[in-house]
Structure formats: C-alpha cells, structure tokens
C-alpha cells in the first residue's frame, strides 16, 4: 500500500521560535513512520523555518520575490529542516532521502504548478522513502514563490497512485464552532465559516488552505493530530475525512 503523509510544520517545529525543531515531536513522528510497513512518501511543512523567512521577505504562494537573498534564506532554512527530518528517520532505519522541490518544480503565470514526479516514483520503486518539503518554486512573472506542503500532497498523491493520504496537524481534525471534530467534509462551503488562518506565522493558507487543497484530490484524506499518527499508519481513519471531488 502506498501512503502520502504530510507532517505539518507546526507539528515538528516550535513555530513561534525561528528555526527551532520540536525534538520530542519529531522523534515521535519518526518512530511512527519507522513502524509502518507501507510504501511511504513523506512531505513536511515549513513551521518556524520556512514561514519565518517567507514572512520577512513578503513571499507567499501568490506573491513572489526576485531577491536572491530571500530565495537563499527561505530555501536554505527548508533544507536545514529537511535535513533534520531525514536524519531522524534514517536514525531509525528508514531509507529516507531528501527531494528538494526548488530544483525541479515551477509555477506558471496563472499559478498552476508543474511538478515532475518521475524521481519520486522511481525512488519508491527502489524502496526508498522520498522526503519532500514546502519550498520556494520558480514562478513565471513573480521570481520565486512559496510551494506549500499541501500543494505537494495534492500533486504527489495521484502521481504515485496513493491508496491513502494523511495530514498530521496540531489539532485532532477540523473543528466546528463548538470545538468538536468534524467527521467528514465534502465541500469547502460546509466548513468555510469555521476555517480560519493559523495562530502563528503561516504563508500557505492555514487550515483553510489545507482543506481546499485536499478537496482537489480524487480520493479521501485524513486530517488528524499527532496522537493519531500511529493509528493512521496502522490503517485507521482518525480525525476528519476530507472527501475529494472525484470520490463517490
């Protein structure tokens, strides 16, 4: 079984502290991944690494920069976080290898993403665990803009014929006005009123951006908290199930 797993940046970093890994949280996530028997593609967000620098240089998924210093700062921070994630996984025997989106992906002037995925499919076939991350991407007319981890999930899931998609966030799922987990989302309109932005610096759309992205999938995805990661990788469907437009 092939699984695409997104580890939210807020899960594995101290998002309020620039470039600070949450060592305990990353270790717990790496332990869960190491215990899985599935073919995994791991994607992680930026947390206090990428988002901090992107906000400093005014870069988002729509607004880019031509400032070389900004590009190097944002991409460099994400590579450092990716290195920490890959190291945590390899320390546990996971055959994790880094894949940096800036080196291959691009965005057209209308915002559409072109992400070559042959390398990811080949790495999977060769029994590696590709580890991708939110990054900058060459953006026609904008220089370089943010490519979110959620966009990567949407592009990768169909490319690798993923059987399951999981998004591990800091909350146990999408919460309604009473703080209860919404079991299922079929359309953005159902939950638009309760979806806000992140409570820390986030240039990729917060929970609202996650749900919009997951609704573009043809298969269901699970949004859940860190405590449910082991269960998800064992086959459970914790948290909120987001049902893609093409799924009956």
C-alpha positions in Angstrom: 0.0 0.0 0.0 1.3 3.5 -0.9 0.7 6.3 1.6 1.4 10.0 1.2 2.0 11.5 4.7 2.2 15.2 5.4 3.8 16.2 8.7 2.7 19.8 9.5 5.4 22.3 10.1 3.7 23.2 13.4 3.9 19.6 14.5 7.6 19.1 14.2 8.9 22.7 15.0 8.4 25.3 17.7 6.5 27.5 15.3 6.8 30.7 17.4 10.6 30.3 17.6 12.6 30.9 14.4 14.3 27.7 13.1 13.6 25.6 16.2 12.8 21.9 15.9 10.5 20.3 18.4 12.8 17.4 19.1 10.3 15.3 21.0 7.5 15.7 18.4 9.9 14.9 15.5 11.2 11.8 17.4 7.6 10.6 18.0 6.7 11.1 14.3 9.8 9.4 13.1 9.1 6.4 15.4 5.6 6.1 13.9 7.0 6.2 10.4 9.6 3.6 11.2 6.9 1.2 12.4 5.0 1.4 9.2 5.1 -1.4 6.6 3.6 0.8 3.8 5.4 2.4 0.9 5.7 6.0 2.1 6.2 9.4 0.6 6.7 12.0 3.4 6.1 15.7 3.0 6.7 18.2 5.7 5.8 21.8 6.1 7.9 24.8 7.0 7.0 25.6 10.5 9.4 28.0 12.2 11.9 27.5 9.4 10.4 28.5 6.1 7.4 30.6 7.2 9.6 32.9 9.3 11.8 33.8 6.4 9.0 33.9 3.9 7.1 36.4 6.0 10.2 38.5 6.4 10.6 38.8 2.6 6.9 39.1 1.9 6.7 35.9 -0.1 3.6 33.6 -0.2 2.0 31.1 -2.6 0.9 34.0 -4.8 3.4 36.8 -4.1 7.0 36.0 -5.2 10.3 37.7 -4.9 13.3 38.4 -7.1 15.5 39.0 -4.1 18.3 36.4 -4.2 19.0 36.8 -0.5 15.3 36.0 0.2 15.4 32.9 -2.0 18.5 31.6 -0.4 17.2 32.3 3.1 13.9 30.6 2.6 15.2 27.6 0.7 18.2 27.2 3.0 16.0 27.1 6.0 13.8 24.5 4.5 16.8 22.4 3.6 18.0 22.6 7.2 14.6 21.4 8.4 14.5 18.7 5.8 17.9 17.5 6.9 16.7 17.2 10.5 13.6 15.2 9.4 15.7 12.9 7.1 18.2 12.4 9.9 15.5 11.5 12.4 14.1 8.9 10.0 17.5 7.4 9.0 18.5 7.1 12.7 15.5 4.7 13.0 16.4 2.6 9.9 14.0 4.3 7.5 15.6 4.6 4.0 14.8 8.3 3.8 16.2 10.5 1.0 15.7 14.3 0.5 13.9 15.7 -2.5 14.1 19.5 -2.9 11.2 20.9 -5.0 13.0 24.1 -5.9 15.4 22.1 -8.0 12.7 20.8 -10.3 9.2 22.4 -9.9 7.9 25.6 -11.5 4.7 27.7 -11.4 3.2 29.3 -14.5 2.0 32.9 -14.6 -1.6 31.7 -13.8 -0.3 30.0 -10.6 -0.6 26.4 -12.0 2.1 24.0 -10.7 4.4 21.8 -12.8 6.0 19.2 -10.5 8.0 16.5 -12.2 7.4 13.3 -10.2 9.3 10.6 -12.1 12.1 10.8 -9.5 9.7 10.2 -6.6 8.1 7.2 -8.4 11.5 5.8 -9.1 12.7 6.2 -5.6 9.6 4.5 -4.3 10.2 1.6 -6.7 13.7 1.3 -5.5 12.4 1.0 -1.9 13.5 4.5 -0.7 11.3 6.9 1.3 11.3 10.2 -0.5 11.0 13.2 1.9 9.8 16.4 0.3 9.1 19.7 1.9 7.4 23.0 1.4 9.8 25.2 -0.5 10.1 28.0 -3.0 9.3 27.4 -6.6 10.3 29.3 -9.8 7.2 31.4 -10.6 6.9 33.0 -14.1 6.4 36.7 -13.6 6.9 36.6 -9.8 10.5 35.3 -9.5 10.1 32.7 -6.8 7.0 32.0 -4.7 6.1 29.6 -1.9 5.2 26.0 -2.8 3.2 24.6 0.2 3.4 21.1 1.5 -0.3 20.8 1.0 0.2 21.5 -2.7 2.8 18.9 -2.9 0.5 16.3 -1.3 -2.2 17.1 -4.0 0.4 16.7 -6.8 2.1 13.6 -5.4 -0.9 11.5 -4.4 -2.2 10.8 -7.9 1.3 10.6 -9.3 2.2 7.7 -7.0 -1.3 6.1 -7.1 -1.6 6.7 -3.3 -4.0 4.4 -1.6 -4.2 6.7 1.4 -3.4 10.3 2.3 -2.8 11.7 5.8 -2.2 15.2 7.0 -0.9 15.3 10.6 -1.7 18.8 12.1 -1.5 20.3 15.5 -5.3 19.8 16.1 -7.2 16.4 16.1 -9.0 17.4 12.9 -11.1 20.2 11.6 -13.0 21.7 14.5 -16.5 23.2 14.4 -17.7 26.2 16.4 -18.1 24.1 19.5 -14.6 22.7 19.3 -15.7 19.2 18.2 -14.0 17.4 15.3 -15.9 17.5 12.0 -16.1 13.9 10.9 -16.4 14.5 7.1 -16.1 17.3 4.7 -17.4 17.1 1.1 -17.2 20.7 0.1 -15.4 23.9 1.3 -18.7 25.7 1.8 -19.7 23.2 4.6 -16.9 24.4 6.8 -15.9 27.9 5.4 -17.3 29.6 8.5 -15.2 27.7 10.9 -11.9 27.7 9.0 -9.5 30.4 9.9 -5.8 31.1 9.4 -3.0 29.7 11.5 -2.4 31.1 15.0 1.3 31.6 14.1 3.0 32.9 11.0 1.8 30.9 8.0 2.2 32.0 4.4 0.5 28.9 2.9 -3.1 29.3 3.9 -3.5 27.7 7.3 -6.2 25.0 7.8 -8.4 26.6 5.1 -5.6 26.2 2.6 -5.2 22.5 3.6 -8.9 21.7 3.1 -9.1 23.5 -0.3 -6.0 21.5 -1.4 -7.3 18.1 -0.1 -10.7 18.6 -1.8 -8.9 18.7 -5.1 -7.9 15.0 -4.6 -9.8 12.2 -6.2 -9.5 10.1 -3.0 -10.3 10.7 0.7 -7.7 12.1 3.0 -7.5 12.2 6.8 -6.6 15.3 8.8 -5.6 14.4 12.4 -3.4 15.3 15.3 0.0 13.9 16.3 -1.5 11.5 18.8 -3.4 9.7 16.0 -0.3 9.3 13.7 0.4 5.8 14.8 -3.3 4.8 14.3 -3.4 6.3 10.8 -0.3 4.5 9.7 -1.8 1.3 11.1 -4.8 1.7 8.8 -7.3 3.7 10.9 -9.1 6.9 9.6 -8.8 9.3 12.6 -9.8 12.9 12.7 -11.6 14.5 9.8 -12.1 12.7 6.5 -11.9 15.1 3.5 -13.6 13.6 0.5 -12.2 14.6 -2.8 -14.3 15.9 -5.7 -13.8 12.7 -7.7 -14.6 10.3 -5.0 -18.1 8.8 -4.7 
